[in-house]
């Protein structure tokens, strides 16, 4: 997974740099430790809030969904599903009060992961992403997304 978000964000280099910084932060999470990681997440959240007024909701939703899809499409080894999942989870956290912009990307990520549930560790990653999606749907009062999550949960095998 070597492609950088800025490689596909030439039309919006500031947003591309924000996404690059999230990818870097996700990669450095273990090395940084919890305090530095949370400080980096707060910094990226503040950066996003500065970008927000200059972009339409539609443009941001499309770009963030494309980012989430791309992270999973770049996976060429099953061990990289964890990296992609962490990047998408971090994105949804960094958006703070604007997390609704990431909802289509979260759904797309879950749909992509659902096709890989036979891979080692993917079921746990799927569950983690699904739980984050449900938590955000509740937090933001999105009954449509919450119903979608409940439908996904109902469709899961009992095992």
Backbone as a printed PyTorch tensor [residue, N CA C, xyz], in Angstrom:
tensor([[[  0.8440,  -1.1820,   0.0000],
         [  0.0000,   0.0000,   0.0000],
         [  0.8830,   1.2370,   0.0000]],

        [[  1.3530,   1.5880,  -1.1370],
         [  2.2860,   2.7030,  -1.2000],
         [  1.7020,   3.9690,  -1.8070]],

        [[  0.5680,   3.8850,  -2.4680],
         [  0.0120,   5.0800,  -3.0930],
         [ -0.4040,   6.0930,  -2.0520]],

        [[ -0.0490,   7.3190,  -2.2800],
         [ -0.3760,   8.4080,  -1.3720],
         [ -1.6660,   9.0660,  -1.8480]],

        [[ -2.5010,   9.5280,  -0.9270],
         [ -3.7340,  10.2060,  -1.3310],
         [ -3.4920,  11.4110,  -2.2290]],

        [[ -2.3730,  12.1200,  -2.0450],
         [ -2.1420,  13.3030,  -2.8770],
         [ -1.9480,  12.9390,  -4.3380]],

        [[ -1.5930,  11.6770,  -4.6170],
         [ -1.4170,  11.2750,  -6.0070],
         [ -2.7310,  11.3240,  -6.7780]],

        [[ -3.8510,  11.2470,  -6.0620],
         [ -5.1460,  11.2980,  -6.7190],
         [ -5.9310,  12.5400,  -6.3190]],

        [[ -5.2900,  13.4690,  -5.6470],
         [ -5.9900,  14.6660,  -5.1730],
         [ -5.3740,  15.9310,  -5.7360]],

        [[ -4.8690,  15.8610,  -6.9580],
         [ -4.2070,  17.0300,  -7.5260],
         [ -5.1530,  18.2110,  -7.6520]],

        [[ -6.4430,  17.9540,  -7.7450],
         [ -7.4260,  19.0240,  -7.8320],
         [ -7.6360,  19.7010,  -6.4750]],

        [[ -7.1990,  19.0960,  -5.3980],
         [ -7.3380,  19.6650,  -4.0600],
         [ -6.1280,  19.2670,  -3.2270]],

        [[ -4.9980,  19.9250,  -3.4540],
         [ -3.7740,  19.5310,  -2.7590],
         [ -3.8500,  19.6750,  -1.2390]],

        [[ -4.6160,  20.6370,  -0.7300],
         [ -4.7210,  20.7800,   0.7260],
         [ -5.4300,  19.5770,   1.3490]],

        [[ -6.5060,  19.1420,   0.7220],
         [ -7.2010,  17.9640,   1.2110],
         [ -6.3120,  16.7320,   1.0680]],

        [[ -5.5720,  16.6610,  -0.0190],
         [ -4.6250,  15.5600,  -0.2170],
         [ -3.5730,  15.5220,   0.8790]],

        [[ -3.0580,  16.6880,   1.2750],
         [ -2.0710,  16.7320,   2.3620],
         [ -2.6900,  16.2930,   3.6830]],

        [[ -3.9530,  16.6710,   3.9170],
         [ -4.6550,  16.2340,   5.1190],
         [ -4.7490,  14.7020,   5.1370]],

        [[ -5.1410,  14.1160,   4.0110],
         [ -5.2700,  12.6610,   3.9400],
         [ -3.9120,  11.9770,   4.0550]],

        [[ -2.8780,  12.5550,   3.4430],
         [ -1.5160,  12.0230,   3.6060],
         [ -1.1100,  12.0110,   5.0730]],

        [[ -1.4050,  13.0950,   5.7750],
         [ -1.0450,  13.1900,   7.1880],
         [ -1.7840,  12.1350,   8.0070]],

        [[ -3.0280,  11.8330,   7.6440],
         [ -3.7650,  10.7670,   8.3390],
         [ -3.1220,   9.4090,   8.1000]],

        [[ -2.7150,   9.1470,   6.8710],
         [ -2.0420,   7.8890,   6.5490],
         [ -0.7510,   7.7840,   7.3590]],

        [[ -0.0020,   8.8710,   7.4200],
         [  1.2430,   8.8810,   8.1960],
         [  0.9730,   8.6700,   9.6840]],

        [[ -0.0500,   9.3280,  10.1980],
         [ -0.3960,   9.1910,  11.6100],
         [ -0.7970,   7.7560,  11.9290]],

        [[ -1.5800,   7.1450,  11.0650],
         [ -1.9690,   5.7470,  11.2750],
         [ -0.7410,   4.8450,  11.2930]],

        [[  0.2130,   5.1090,  10.4000],
         [  1.4300,   4.2970,  10.3260],
         [  2.3110,   4.4690,  11.5540]],

        [[  2.2720,   5.6310,  12.1660],
         [  3.1310,   5.9390,  13.3050],
         [  2.4650,   5.6930,  14.6610]],

        [[  1.2360,   5.2300,  14.6550],
         [  0.4440,   5.1140,  15.8810],
         [  1.1870,   4.3860,  17.0070]],

        [[  1.7270,   3.2290,  16.7330],
         [  2.3990,   2.4400,  17.7670],
         [  3.6640,   3.1310,  18.2720]],

        [[  4.4090,   3.7160,  17.3760],
         [  5.6620,   4.3690,  17.7510],
         [  5.4280,   5.6220,  18.5770]],

        [[  4.3650,   6.3450,  18.2710],
         [  4.0950,   7.6150,  18.9370],
         [  3.6560,   7.4620,  20.3820]],

        [[  2.9350,   6.4380,  20.6790],
         [  2.3420,   6.3070,  22.0040],
         [  1.0290,   7.0690,  22.0550]],

        [[  0.2240,   6.8060,  23.0860],
         [ -1.1320,   7.3490,  23.1110],
         [ -1.2130,   8.8770,  23.1550]],

        [[ -0.3980,   9.5320,  23.9560],
         [ -0.5000,  10.9860,  24.0800],
         [ -0.1330,  11.7030,  22.7860]],

        [[  0.9630,  11.3060,  22.1910],
         [  1.3860,  11.9320,  20.9330],
         [  0.4240,  11.5950,  19.8010]],

        [[ -0.0860,  10.3690,  19.8100],
         [ -1.0500,   9.9870,  18.7890],
         [ -2.3100,  10.8500,  18.8960]],

        [[ -2.8520,  10.9920,  20.1010],
         [ -4.0550,  11.8080,  20.2940],
         [ -3.8010,  13.2700,  19.9410]],

        [[ -2.6140,  13.7580,  20.2380],
         [ -2.2660,  15.1350,  19.8600],
         [ -2.2400,  15.2650,  18.3370]],

        [[ -1.6880,  14.2600,  17.6570],
         [ -1.6680,  14.2720,  16.1910],
         [ -3.0650,  14.2050,  15.6090]],

        [[ -3.9250,  13.4200,  16.2340],
         [ -5.3130,  13.3150,  15.7780],
         [ -6.0340,  14.6500,  15.9690]],

        [[ -5.8190,  15.2930,  17.0970],
         [ -6.4180,  16.6110,  17.3270],
         [ -5.9120,  17.6300,  16.3170]],

        [[ -4.6350,  17.5610,  15.9970],
         [ -4.0550,  18.4750,  15.0070],
         [ -4.6960,  18.2630,  13.6300]],

        [[ -4.8840,  17.0000,  13.2540],
         [ -5.5100,  16.7140,  11.9570],
         [ -6.9790,  17.1120,  11.9510]],

        [[ -7.6490,  16.9340,  13.0740],
         [ -9.0430,  17.3580,  13.1730],
         [ -9.1590,  18.8720,  12.9990]],

        [[ -8.2530,  19.6010,  13.6260],
         [ -8.2430,  21.0620,  13.4840],
         [ -7.9400,  21.4570,  12.0400]],

        [[ -7.0190,  20.7310,  11.4080],
         [ -6.6890,  21.0020,  10.0020],
         [ -7.9180,  20.7990,   9.1290]],

        [[ -8.6530,  19.7270,   9.3730],
         [ -9.8540,  19.4740,   8.5790],
         [-10.8800,  20.5800,   8.7870]],

        [[-11.0420,  21.0170,  10.0130],
         [-12.0080,  22.0850,  10.2860],
         [-11.6370,  23.3730,   9.5420]],

        [[-10.3370,  23.5990,   9.3380],
         [ -9.9100,  24.7780,   8.5670],
         [-10.2010,  24.6110,   7.0790]],

        [[-10.1920,  23.3680,   6.5900],
         [-10.4760,  23.1050,   5.1740],
         [-11.9680,  23.1230,   4.8720]],

        [[-12.7630,  22.7690,   5.8470],
         [-14.1970,  22.5540,   5.6740],
         [-14.9530,  23.7180,   5.0340]],

        [[-14.7410,  24.9590,   5.4510],
         [-15.5580,  26.0530,   4.8920],
         [-15.3520,  26.3150,   3.4010]],

        [[-14.2780,  25.7980,   2.8400],
         [-13.9400,  26.1170,   1.4520],
         [-14.2810,  25.0000,   0.4710]],

        [[-15.0130,  23.9850,   0.9360],
         [-15.3770,  22.8650,   0.0890],
         [-16.8420,  22.5240,   0.3010]],

        [[-17.4860,  22.0450,  -0.7380],
         [-18.8930,  21.6580,  -0.5870],
         [-18.9710,  20.3000,   0.1100]],

        [[-20.1000,  20.0650,   0.7460],
         [-20.3250,  18.7760,   1.4060],
         [-20.2410,  17.6440,   0.3770]],

        [[-20.8160,  17.8780,  -0.7860],
         [-20.8020,  16.8580,  -1.8430],
         [-19.3680,  16.5240,  -2.2740]],

        [[-18.5710,  17.5480,  -2.4990],
         [-17.1900,  17.3260,  -2.9340],
         [-16.3960,  16.5830,  -1.8590]],

        [[-16.5850,  16.9740,  -0.6070],
         [-15.8690,  16.3010,   0.4750],
         [-16.3150,  14.8510,   0.6200]],

        [[-17.6030,  14.6170,   0.5630],
         [-18.1120,  13.2520,   0.6870],
         [-17.5580,  12.3710,  -0.4260]],

        [[-17.5580,  12.8850,  -1.6410],
         [-17.0230,  12.1170,  -2.7700],
         [-15.5350,  11.8230,  -2.5750]],

        [[-14.7840,  12.8210,  -2.1680],
         [-13.3310,  12.6490,  -2.0200],
         [-12.9950,  11.6970,  -0.8730]],

        [[-13.7270,  11.8140,   0.2430],
         [-13.4590,  10.9510,   1.3890],
         [-13.8880,   9.5120,   1.1080]],

        [[-14.9560,   9.3470,   0.3470],
         [-15.3840,   8.0000,  -0.0520],
         [-14.3530,   7.3880,  -0.9890]],

        [[-13.8590,   8.1820,  -1.9110],
         [-12.8200,   7.6960,  -2.8300],
         [-11.5660,   7.2960,  -2.0560]],

        [[-11.2050,   8.0730,  -1.0530],
         [-10.0570,   7.7490,  -0.2110],
         [-10.2630,   6.3880,   0.4500]],

        [[-11.4270,   6.1860,   1.0820],
         [-11.6980,   4.9310,   1.7840],
         [-11.6470,   3.7450,   0.8130]],

        [[-12.2880,   3.8880,  -0.3390],
         [-12.2680,   2.8060,  -1.3340],
         [-10.8430,   2.5100,  -1.7830]],

        [[-10.0990,   3.5610,  -2.0550],
         [ -8.7310,   3.4130,  -2.5630],
         [ -7.8410,   2.6800,  -1.5670]],

        [[ -8.0070,   2.9800,  -0.2740],
         [ -7.1770,   2.3360,   0.7390],
         [ -7.3730,   0.8230,   0.7070]],

        [[ -8.6130,   0.3760,   0.4990],
         [ -8.8670,  -1.0670,   0.4340],
         [ -8.4920,  -1.6520,  -0.9180]],

        [[ -8.6200,  -0.8840,  -1.9740],
         [ -8.2340,  -1.3710,  -3.2990],
         [ -6.7230,  -1.5530,  -3.4110]],

        [[ -5.9610,  -0.8430,  -2.6040],
         [ -4.5030,  -0.9500,  -2.6320],
         [ -3.9820,  -2.2060,  -1.9360]],

        [[ -4.8480,  -2.8720,  -1.1900],
         [ -4.4270,  -4.0690,  -0.4550],
         [ -4.0200,  -5.1520,  -1.4440]],

        [[ -2.7690,  -5.6140,  -1.3100],
         [ -2.3290,  -6.7290,  -2.1530],
         [ -1.8260,  -7.8970,  -1.3090]],

        [[ -1.9130,  -7.7500,   0.0040],
         [ -1.5810,  -8.8180,   0.9370],
         [ -2.6130,  -8.7560,   2.0650]],

        [[ -3.1600,  -9.8940,   2.4640],
         [ -4.2080,  -9.8740,   3.5000],
         [ -3.8270,  -9.1290,   4.7850]],

        [[ -2.5630,  -9.0880,   5.1190],
         [ -2.1500,  -8.3860,   6.3380],
         [ -2.3860,  -6.8780,   6.2370]],

        [[ -2.5590,  -6.3600,   5.0250],
         [ -2.7540,  -4.9260,   4.8300],
         [ -4.1890,  -4.4720,   5.0760]],

        [[ -5.1080,  -5.4090,   5.2640],
         [ -6.4810,  -5.0100,   5.5890],
         [ -6.5140,  -4.2510,   6.9130]],

        [[ -5.6470,  -4.6280,   7.8290],
         [ -5.5940,  -3.9190,   9.1150],
         [ -5.1640,  -2.4730,   8.9230]],

        [[ -4.1900,  -2.2440,   8.0670],
         [ -3.7070,  -0.8900,   7.7890],
         [ -4.8290,  -0.0490,   7.1750]],

        [[ -5.4930,  -0.5970,   6.1730],
         [ -6.5780,   0.1320,   5.5130],
         [ -7.7080,   0.4330,   6.4900]],

        [[ -8.0470,  -0.5400,   7.3260],
         [ -9.1140,  -0.3420,   8.3090],
         [ -8.7350,   0.7600,   9.2920]],

        [[ -7.5150,   0.7440,   9.7780],
         [ -7.0710,   1.7720,  10.7270],
         [ -7.0970,   3.1600,  10.0920]],

        [[ -6.7250,   3.2530,   8.8250],
         [ -6.7440,   4.5540,   8.1450],
         [ -8.1680,   5.0900,   8.0150]],

        [[ -9.1040,   4.2160,   7.6810],
         [-10.4960,   4.6470,   7.5340],
         [-11.0970,   4.9910,   8.8960]],

        [[-10.7810,   4.2050,   9.9220],
         [-11.2500,   4.5200,  11.2720],
         [-10.6900,   5.8680,  11.7340]],

        [[ -9.4270,   6.0960,  11.4530],
         [ -8.7940,   7.3530,  11.8380],
         [ -9.4400,   8.5310,  11.1040]],

        [[ -9.7320,   8.3440,   9.8390],
         [-10.4080,   9.3910,   9.0730],
         [-11.7350,   9.7490,   9.7330]],

        [[-12.5400,   8.7450,  10.0560],
         [-13.8500,   9.0290,  10.6510],
         [-13.7060,   9.7230,  12.0040]],

        [[-12.6450,   9.4430,  12.7250],
         [-12.3960,  10.1090,  14.0080],
         [-11.9060,  11.5390,  13.8120]],

        [[-11.0570,  11.7430,  12.8260],
         [-10.4760,  13.0650,  12.5980],
         [-11.5080,  14.0800,  12.1300]],

        [[-12.5970,  13.6240,  11.5580],
         [-13.6060,  14.5530,  11.0420],
         [-14.4530,  15.1670,  12.1530]],

        [[-14.4070,  14.5720,  13.3390],
         [-15.1160,  15.1310,  14.4850],
         [-16.5880,  15.3320,  14.2090]],

        [[-17.0590,  16.5430,  14.3970],
         [-18.4820,  16.8450,  14.2230],
         [-18.9330,  16.7270,  12.7640]],

        [[-17.9990,  16.5870,  11.8500],
         [-18.3220,  16.4200,  10.4280],
         [-18.2060,  14.9680,   9.9840]],

        [[-18.2190,  14.0400,  10.9360],
         [-18.0270,  12.6210,  10.6230],
         [-19.0460,  12.0820,   9.6290]],

        [[-20.2090,  12.7310,   9.5240],
         [-21.2180,  12.2710,   8.5580],
         [-20.6620,  12.2540,   7.1360]],

        [[-19.6740,  13.0870,   6.8790],
         [-19.0600,  13.1100,   5.5540],
         [-18.3660,  11.7890,   5.2320]],

        [[-17.9930,  11.0480,   6.2740],
         [-17.3010,   9.7710,   6.0840],
         [-18.2510,   8.5840,   6.0130]],

        [[-19.5510,   8.7910,   6.2550],
         [-20.4790,   7.6640,   6.2930],
         [-20.4860,   6.8500,   5.0040]],

        [[-20.5590,   7.4720,   3.8240],
         [-20.5140,   6.6560,   2.5970],
         [-19.1940,   5.8800,   2.4590]],

        [[-18.1000,   6.4660,   2.9090],
         [-16.8120,   5.7680,   2.8640],
         [-16.7600,   4.6000,   3.8310]],

        [[-17.3680,   4.7670,   5.0040],
         [-17.4370,   3.6640,   5.9640],
         [-18.2630,   2.5200,   5.3790]],

        [[-19.3880,   2.8620,   4.7700],
         [-20.2300,   1.8280,   4.1570],
         [-19.4810,   1.1130,   3.0340]],

        [[-18.8040,   1.8690,   2.1970],
         [-18.0420,   1.2710,   1.0930],
         [-16.9500,   0.3500,   1.6320]],

        [[-16.2920,   0.7750,   2.6930],
         [-15.2380,  -0.0440,   3.3000],
         [-15.8060,  -1.3440,   3.8540]],

        [[-16.9490,  -1.2420,   4.5170],
         [-17.5910,  -2.4510,   5.0520],
         [-18.0200,  -3.3860,   3.9200]],

        [[-18.5170,  -2.8230,   2.8440],
         [-18.9130,  -3.6470,   1.7030],
         [-17.6970,  -4.3640,   1.1070]],

        [[-16.5770,  -3.6480,   0.9900],
         [-15.3640,  -4.2700,   0.4590],
         [-14.8410,  -5.3460,   1.4080]],

        [[-14.8440,  -5.0580,   2.7060],
         [-14.3740,  -6.0390,   3.6830],
         [-15.2850,  -7.2560,   3.7540]],

        [[-16.5750,  -7.0590,   3.5440],
         [-17.5130,  -8.1850,   3.6420],
         [-17.1950,  -9.2810,   2.6280]],

        [[-16.5730,  -8.8940,   1.5500],
         [-16.1760,  -9.8830,   0.5470],
         [-14.8890, -10.6020,   0.8900]],

        [[-14.2770, -10.2310,   1.9990],
         [-12.9900, -10.8230,   2.3990],
         [-13.0600, -11.4700,   3.7800]],

        [[-14.2560, -11.7750,   4.2450],
         [-14.4230, -12.2940,   5.6060],
         [-13.7580, -13.6440,   5.8350]],

        [[-13.3550, -14.3320,   4.7760],
         [-12.6590, -15.6110,   4.9430],
         [-11.1610, -15.4270,   5.1940]],

        [[-10.6630, -14.2120,   4.9940],
         [ -9.2420, -13.9220,   5.2390],
         [ -8.9900, -13.8320,   6.7430]],

        [[ -7.8080, -14.2620,   7.1710],
         [ -7.4480, -14.1650,   8.5870],
         [ -7.5520, -12.7270,   9.0670]],

        [[ -8.0490, -12.5430,  10.2390],
         [ -8.1610, -11.2560,  10.9360],
         [ -9.2180, -10.3190,  10.3590]],

        [[ -9.7190, -10.5820,   9.1730],
         [-10.7000,  -9.6780,   8.5730],
         [-12.0080,  -9.6400,   9.3610]],

        [[-12.5130, -10.7610,   9.8650],
         [-13.7580, -10.6570,  10.6430],
         [-13.6520,  -9.6960,  11.8320]],

        [[-12.5410,  -9.7010,  12.5310],
         [-12.3610,  -8.7810,  13.6610],
         [-12.2910,  -7.3370,  13.1730]],

        [[-11.6210,  -7.0920,  12.0540],
         [-11.5310,  -5.7450,  11.4900],
         [-12.8990,  -5.2740,  11.0190]],

        [[-13.6420,  -6.1810,  10.3980],
         [-14.9940,  -5.8820,   9.9520],
         [-15.8500,  -5.4750,  11.1500]],

        [[-15.7420,  -6.2520,  12.2340],
         [-16.4940,  -5.9450,  13.4450],
         [-16.1190,  -4.6010,  14.0410]],

        [[-14.8420,  -4.2940,  14.0390],
         [-14.3630,  -3.0110,  14.5720],
         [-14.9090,  -1.8400,  13.7460]],

        [[-14.8640,  -1.9800,  12.4490],
         [-15.3590,  -0.9350,  11.5590],
         [-16.8810,  -0.8040,  11.6540]],

        [[-17.5570,  -1.9300,  11.7740],
         [-19.0080,  -1.9090,  11.9070],
         [-19.4190,  -1.2470,  13.2220]],

        [[-18.6990,  -1.5390,  14.2890],
         [-19.0020,  -0.9170,  15.5890],
         [-18.7680,   0.5890,  15.5470]],

        [[-17.6960,   1.0320,  14.9150],
         [-17.4330,   2.4690,  14.7760],
         [-18.5430,   3.1360,  13.9580]],

        [[-18.9740,   2.4660,  12.9120],
         [-20.0390,   3.0130,  12.0720],
         [-21.3290,   3.1310,  12.8720]],

        [[-21.6450,   2.1160,  13.6470],
         [-22.8590,   2.1620,  14.4700],
         [-22.7540,   3.2670,  15.5230]],

        [[-21.5980,   3.3870,  16.1530],
         [-21.4050,   4.4220,  17.1690],
         [-21.5820,   5.8140,  16.5710]],

        [[-20.9970,   6.0380,  15.3970],
         [-21.1160,   7.3420,  14.7440],
         [-22.5500,   7.6140,  14.2860]],

        [[-23.2320,   6.5820,  13.7950],
         [-24.6270,   6.7530,  13.3740],
         [-25.4840,   7.1850,  14.5590]],

        [[-25.2620,   6.5600,  15.7020],
         [-26.0020,   6.9420,  16.9120],
         [-25.6370,   8.3560,  17.3540]],

        [[-24.3450,   8.6190,  17.3850],
         [-23.8530,   9.9220,  17.8370],
         [-24.3910,  11.0670,  16.9910]],

        [[-24.5300,  10.8480,  15.7000],
         [-24.9650,  11.8940,  14.7760],
         [-26.4460,  11.7980,  14.4190]],

        [[-27.1400,  10.8760,  15.0780],
         [-28.5770,  10.7580,  14.8670],
         [-28.9670,  10.3690,  13.4530]],

        [[-28.1590,   9.5420,  12.8110],
         [-28.4300,   9.1290,  11.4370],
         [-29.1970,   7.7990,  11.4470]],

        [[-30.5250,   7.8940,  11.4380],
         [-31.3570,   6.6920,  11.5240],
         [-31.2140,   5.8090,  10.2850]],

        [[-30.9610,   6.4110,   9.1340],
         [-30.7860,   5.6290,   7.9010],
         [-29.5280,   4.7590,   7.9890]],

        [[-28.4270,   5.3380,   8.4290],
         [-27.1920,   4.5630,   8.5710],
         [-27.3450,   3.5210,   9.6760]],

        [[-27.9860,   3.8810,  10.7510],
         [-28.2030,   2.9340,  11.8460],
         [-29.0360,   1.7380,  11.3680]],

        [[-30.0540,   1.9840,  10.5740],
         [-30.8620,   0.9000,  10.0140],
         [-30.0130,   0.0320,   9.0850]],

        [[-29.1370,   0.6540,   8.3100],
         [-28.2490,  -0.0880,   7.4190],
         [-27.3300,  -1.0010,   8.2360]],

        [[-26.7440,  -0.4520,   9.3120],
         [-25.8630,  -1.2400,  10.1770],
         [-26.6360,  -2.4180,  10.7720]],

        [[-27.8430,  -2.1660,  11.2500],
         [-28.6570,  -3.2490,  11.8190],
         [-28.9410,  -4.3150,  10.7670]],

        [[-29.1720,  -3.9060,   9.5320],
         [-29.3770,  -4.8600,   8.4480],
         [-28.1430,  -5.7070,   8.1870]],

        [[-26.9820,  -5.0790,   8.2430],
         [-25.7210,  -5.8130,   8.0600],
         [-25.5590,  -6.8260,   9.1900]],

        [[-25.8070,  -6.3890,  10.4010],
         [-25.6640,  -7.2860,  11.5540],
         [-26.6330,  -8.4620,  11.4320]],

        [[-27.8650,  -8.1860,  11.0250],
         [-28.8730,  -9.2480,  10.8750],
         [-28.4690, -10.2450,   9.7800]],

        [[-27.7500,  -9.7820,   8.7800],
         [-27.3620, -10.6510,   7.6650],
         [-26.1270, -11.4950,   7.9650]],

        [[-25.4230, -11.1840,   9.0500],
         [-24.2100, -11.9410,   9.3860],
         [-24.5730, -13.3420,   9.8310]],

        [[-23.7140, -14.3110,   9.5050],
         [-23.9680, -15.6730,   9.9780],
         [-23.8800, -15.7310,  11.5040]],

        [[-24.5390, -16.7010,  12.0940],
         [-24.5750, -16.8320,  13.5490],
         [-23.2750, -17.3060,  14.1710]],

        [[-22.3470, -17.7420,  13.3950],
         [-21.0890, -18.3060,  13.9140],
         [-20.2770, -17.2960,  14.6560]]])
